[in-house]
Every structure is written in C-alpha cells, then in structure tokens.
C-alpha cells in the first residue's frame, strides 16, 4: 500500500504531461485552421441563400418531428 502512492503520482504526471502536449498541439494546429474558417465565413450569406437554407432546415425538422412522434 505504501508504494501505490508514488505509482499513482507517476501515472498522474504522465497523464498531465500527455494532456499538456495534446493541448499544445491543438493550439498550434487549431489556430491557423480557425483563421482560415473565419476568413471563409466572413462575408456571410445573402438573404436569398438564408431563406433557402432556413426553408430546408424547417422541412427537415418537420419530417424528423413527424417520424419521432
């Protein structure tokens, strides 16, 4: 039982180090991808495109609700 405390600390250290590395990689690769997505979506969509998309989403939701009910 006395040795399990240091073993648990080593496991926690490895888990925390792996988590820090994954967060660092996510930040390093995520920020450039996010910048490209923001640049692509910056102009937005027009009123006609928005009306078409909203109609399609409404129809899909009505069908989904009818199937679930």
Residue pairs with C-beta under 8 A, 6 or more apart in sequence:
45 53
